[in-house]
Amino acid sequence: MAQREYELPEEFLDAADRFVTLANELGADRPHDWVRAVMMYATSRYNAFSWLTRDDAPSQAAEEAASYFAGEYRTMFQENLKELEPVYRASGEPGTRQ
């Protein structure tokens, strides 16, 4: 697996893996697009809740928060692609772009 440019705490990775496990369970009998949409909806719902009930940055506008969340997602998505793509290419996993 490709090396990350940063370290993530084990507890953080374990928590993320719990969500991935649930997604894989849901994906056993649902299309990947459906699971992806559900996860994105749940994430946006939780982020809206956490933004509305925040104690820090009370003057932050909703659009600023949305830009921040979108930028963080983009970075995480790109980092995960760099980390996972070599693994899936090596395994010959169907649907992997060559």
Secondary structure, DSSP 8 states (H G I E B T S, - for coil): ----SS---HHHHHHHHHHHHHHHHHTTSS-HHHHHHHHHHHHHHHHHHHHHT-SS-TT--HHHHHHHHHHHHHHHHHHHHHHHHHHHHHHT-TT---
